[in-house]
Structure formats: structure tokens, C-alpha cells
């Protein structure tokens, strides 16, 4: 990832779409980030310049 201010936008394609109350969490370099995302657009901030691994997990509203 390369961004001078460390901000990266991630657009997630899902099928089926998120249900009401479900959310996404970003997993950066093997660590789940704290913030919950209720849409498929994730704004990551203060990301260090360099190579990273990113995954996104869907969580049920009951979790």
C-alpha cells in the first residue's frame, strides 16, 4: 500500500449483501482492527507505507 498520509479506501464486494446489524472487520497483517464497518466501504487510516496483507471478515449481528 502506498499513501503519504496513510489513508487507504477499501471497497468490498459481497454476495449476499450485509443484513441489518451485520458488520465487517478489517484484518490487517493478521490483526483484527477494532472498528466495525456497517457498509462495504472501509476507510483505513494511519497505515504505514509498505507491503501489507488485508482481509475482511463478515460478522453476524449476534456476535
C-alpha positions as CSV (number, residue, x, y, z in Angstrom):
1,X,0.0,0.0,0.0
2,X,1.2,3.4,-0.8
3,X,-0.3,6.6,0.6
4,X,1.6,9.6,2.0
5,X,-1.0,10.4,4.7
6,X,-1.5,6.6,5.4
7,X,-5.2,6.6,4.4
8,X,-6.5,3.7,2.2
9,X,-10.0,3.1,1.0
10,X,-11.2,-0.5,0.6
11,X,-14.3,-1.4,-1.4
12,X,-15.7,-4.8,-0.5
13,X,-17.9,-6.8,-2.9
14,X,-20.3,-9.2,-1.1
15,X,-22.9,-11.7,-2.2
16,X,-25.3,-11.8,-0.5
17,X,-25.3,-8.2,0.8
18,X,-24.9,-7.3,4.5
19,X,-28.1,-7.8,6.5
20,X,-29.3,-5.2,9.0
21,X,-27.0,-5.3,12.1
22,X,-24.2,-7.4,10.4
23,X,-20.8,-5.7,10.1
24,X,-17.4,-6.0,8.6
25,X,-14.0,-6.0,10.3
26,X,-10.7,-5.4,8.6
27,X,-7.8,-7.8,9.4
28,X,-4.5,-6.1,8.7
29,X,-1.3,-8.1,8.8
30,X,-3.1,-10.8,10.8
31,X,-4.6,-8.5,13.4
32,X,-8.3,-7.6,13.5
33,X,-8.8,-3.9,13.7
34,X,-11.1,-2.6,16.5
35,X,-13.6,-0.6,14.3
36,X,-16.8,-2.2,13.0
37,X,-17.9,-1.2,9.5
38,X,-21.6,-1.3,8.6
39,X,-21.1,-0.6,4.9
40,X,-18.9,-2.2,2.2
41,X,-16.6,0.9,2.1
42,X,-13.8,0.7,4.6
43,X,-11.5,3.7,5.3
44,X,-8.2,2.6,6.9
45,X,-6.1,5.4,8.5
46,X,-2.6,5.7,9.8
47,X,-1.4,2.8,7.7
48,X,2.4,2.6,7.5
49,X,3.9,2.8,4.0
50,X,5.0,-0.6,2.6
51,X,3.6,-4.1,2.0
52,X,0.7,-5.4,4.0
53,X,-1.9,-8.2,3.9
54,X,-5.5,-7.3,4.2
55,X,-8.6,-9.5,4.8
56,X,-12.2,-8.6,5.6
57,X,-14.5,-10.7,7.7
58,X,-18.3,-10.5,8.0
59,X,-19.8,-10.7,11.5
60,X,-23.3,-11.6,12.3
61,X,-25.2,-9.1,14.4
62,X,-25.5,-11.7,17.2
63,X,-21.7,-11.8,17.7
